[in-house]
């Protein structure tokens, strides 16, 4: 008999079929924002005595009330790396195993981060728009080089390391600030974010979300980054103070920003839309057919390993 798995996040039809081959699928993604949990709530109420497995993600998470309503829950997995809205310790206290999909989308996120960085530094979206308006190159400022510049990384986890690897191909110097010093990388460690922002030309945010990093990118950090600086965020929207960023762009405190994540998701960040030098994508850095398949397969592996009484592939 297959175990019942509650999926609280969007999956493509093909990925739903893959999950259904292994488990009795209860597909209940929450519509709109994660604050609207009515769809999951209805399915939890209908199947609470059967659900052993839950799949969510870092943005949607799961509440303690939802956990308490699932007496048979044994394992919770996140689709992707993030788990900032998952009460991990509470789950563990209840004897529920917790895992993520670490490593499944690192290349995809790093690719997107470099694409955003290149687009922002070279002004590619603005150049595209200029051509469509009949503007020739002699009428516009020359965009700067990417190569041989200083790249600062907030965070030095798996994704940040992949970004750094790509940046090295551009002969960039790498510096970073993170909770844990990673001397094995050979990159320059900075004791605080302000000193890193002062040193680097471009700053990429690749750290976890949550209370500890809320609005860690503030007016002071943006000022330290400077008028030629570029900010890229592929982590979580909560790390960047949107109003401070809008003010920085308006007053030329920094040169440009490129965001795949923002505080108002899924609604667009209205304060930033007026700026041509703000490049915004809809939280797709970790989404590719390859990455999504790998993440779903990781979930299935973890759930099957749990059922078999074996160590998990990517435990938290």
N, C-alpha and C positions, 0 to 999 in steps of 0.2 A: 504494500500500500504506500502510495506517495505521501510525503509530508506536505502540509499546507504552508504556502509562502505568501505573505502579504507584501505586495510591491506598492510603495507609496509615492513613487516618482514615475515620470514618463519613460516608457520604453517603446521602441519601434515595434511594429507588428512582428518582424522577423525575430527580434530579441525576446518578445513575449512568447513566441512559439518555442524558442530555445529553452526558456525557463520552464515552460509547461511540459516539455519533454522529461524534465527531472522532478518537478514538483506539481502539486495541485495549486495552480496559480489563482490568486485573488488579486486582481489588478485594480488598484484604487488610487490613482495619482490625484493629488490635490490640484484643483484648478486655480489659475491666477497666482496670487501670492501664497506663501506658505502659511500665512495667518488664517487662510480659509481652509480648514481641515475637515469640512463636512463630508467629502467623499470618503476619505479614509475612516472617519468616525462611523459612518453608516455600515461599512464593510466590517469594521472591528466589532460592532454591536451584533452583526449577523453571524460572525464566524469566530468569536472570541475563544470558544472552547476547542477550536481546531488548530489555530495558527501557532506553528512552532518557529517559523522563520520570518524575519522582516527584512526587506530591502528598502533603504531610504537614501538620502544623500546629505551632504554637509549643510545645505541651505534649508532643506525641509526638516531634517532631523526627526525627532520623536519626542513627545512630551511625557512627563512622569505619569500623567493621567492616562495617556494611551498605553503606556507600559503596564500600569496597574490593571487596565482593562483586558490584558492579555495573559491570563493565568498559565497558559501552556507555552509561552514564549521561551525559547532556549538560546537563540542566536540572532543577533542583529548585525547586518552588514551595510556599509555605505558604498554607493556607486561613485567611485572616484576616491580621492585622497582625503578630502575634508570631512571633518566630523564635529564642527564647532557648535552645532545645536543638538548634539547627541549627549545625553547625560551619562557619560561612560562609567563613572564611578558608581552611580546609582544602579545601572544595569549590572555591573559586576557584583555589587552587594546583593542583588537579587539572584545571583548565580547564573546570569545570562552572559554568554560569550559575545564579544564585540570584535569586529574586524572591519577593515576598509579594503580598497582596491589599490593599494600603494604600488607604484611603478607602472601602472597600466596606461597612463596617459601623459607621462613625463615628456616624451619626445614631441607629442602633439602640442602641449602647452609651450614648450621651449621654442618650437617652430613659430608659433603664433606670436610669442613675445618678441622674437627677433623681427618678425614681419611688422609688428607695431612700432618697434624701435626704428627700423629703417624708414618706415613710412613717415614717422614724426620728424626724424632728423632731416631727411631729404625733402619733406613737404610734399610727398607724392600725391595725396588726395587733392591738395590745392593746385598742384601743377596740372593734374588731370582736368580739374574744373577750368583752369585758365585756358588750356588748349581749346576746350569746347566753346569758349567765349572769344576765340580768335587772337589770344595773347601769344606773342612770340617771346622767346627766352631773353632777348635783350631788354625787355621791359620789366623784368622781375629780378629780385636779389638772387645771388648765387647761394644755394643751400650748402651747408658745410659737409665735410667728410665725416664718415662714420669710423673709418679705420684710424688706428693709433690714438684713440681717445681713451678716457678712463671710465670704466663701467662700474657702478656701485650696485651691489645686490643686498636688499633687505631680506635676510634669510639665506641659509646655505643647506637646504634639504636637497632631495633628489632632483626636483625641477630646477632649482637655482644652479645646481651643478651642470645640468644639461644646457642651460642658458649660457653659463660661463664657457662651456666647451665650444659652443657656437661662436661666442664673442672672441675667443682666442684665434679663430680663423680670420678675424678682422684685425688681428694684431692689437687687440685692446688690452690695457692693463685692467686687472680685476681686483676689486676690493669688496669687502662685505662686512655687515654687522648682523649678528644672530645671537640667540640665547646661548648657543653652544659654539665654542671656538673649534674650527676644523683645520688644524695645522697641516693635516695630511693633504689638503688641497693645494698647498703652496701659494694660495692667494693671500693678500694683505688683509689682516683683521683689524677692524676699528672698534674701539671700546664703546662707542655710542653712535647713534644715528646722525646726530648733527655733524660730527667730525667726518663721517662718511659722505654726507651730502655736500659738505664744503670741499672735499677732495675730488669728488667725481664730476664728470661731465654729464653723465646720464645715470638715472637711478631707476632700477627695476624692483618693484615690490613683489616678492615671492615668499611671503611669510604666512603662517596660519592666521585665520580670523579668530575672533573671540574678544573677551574683555581686556586681555593684556595688550592687545594691539589696536584697540579701538581708536581711530583718529590719530594713529601714530605719525602719519604724514599730515603735518599741520603747517600753519603759516611760517613758523620758525624754520622748519625743515625746507620748505619751498624757497624761502629767502636764502638759506645756505646753499641750495642748489644753484641759484644764480640765473642771470638773464639769458645765458646761453644753454641753460640746463633743460633736460627733457625728462619727464616722469612717465613711467610705464607701470601699469598695475594689472597683473594677471592672477592676483591672489583672491582677495575678497574686497568688496566695495567698502566695508566698514573700516578698512585701514586708512582710507583717505578722507579727510574732511572736505566734502564737496564745496561748501561755501568758501573755504580758504583757498581751494584750488581755483574756483571761479574768479576770486579777487586777484589771485596771482596772475592768471591769464589776462585779465582786464588791464592790469597795471604793468604788464611786461616784466613781472618778477621772475618768471621762467619763460623759456622760448616756446614750449609745446608740452602737451600731455597726450598720452594714448592709453585708453582704458578698455579693458574687456569686461570689467566688473565695476559696479557703482552702487551707491547706497539705496537708490530708489527702485532697484530691480523688482519686477520686470518693466516698470515704467521708465522712460528715458530720463536722464538727469537734466532737467529743464535749465538749471543754472549754467550748464556748459554748452548748450546747443547753439548759442550765438557765435561761438568762437571757431573760426576756420582752423585754428591750430590745436583744436581738441578733437582727436580721432577716437571714435567710440564704436565698439563692436558688442553684440548682445550675449556676452558670457558664453562664447563658443570656443575659447582657447583649447579646452580639453576635449572637444567634440570632433571626432573624425570617425569614419566607419571602422578603421582599425582600432582606435582607442576604445570606442564604445563596446565593440565585440570583446576586446581583451578584458574590459571592466566587468561585463556581464559574465564572462567565463570565469573570472576570478571569484565573483559572488557564488556561482554554482559550485566551484571547487571548494570554497570555504564551507558552504552549507553541507555538501556531501561528506567532506572530511569530518565535520561535526557529527553528522548522523552515524558515521562509521566509528566514532569515538577516537579520532586521531587528532594530532596537533593541527591547528589552523595554518593556512598558507600565509596570511597577512594579519595576525592578531594585533589588537591595540592593547 
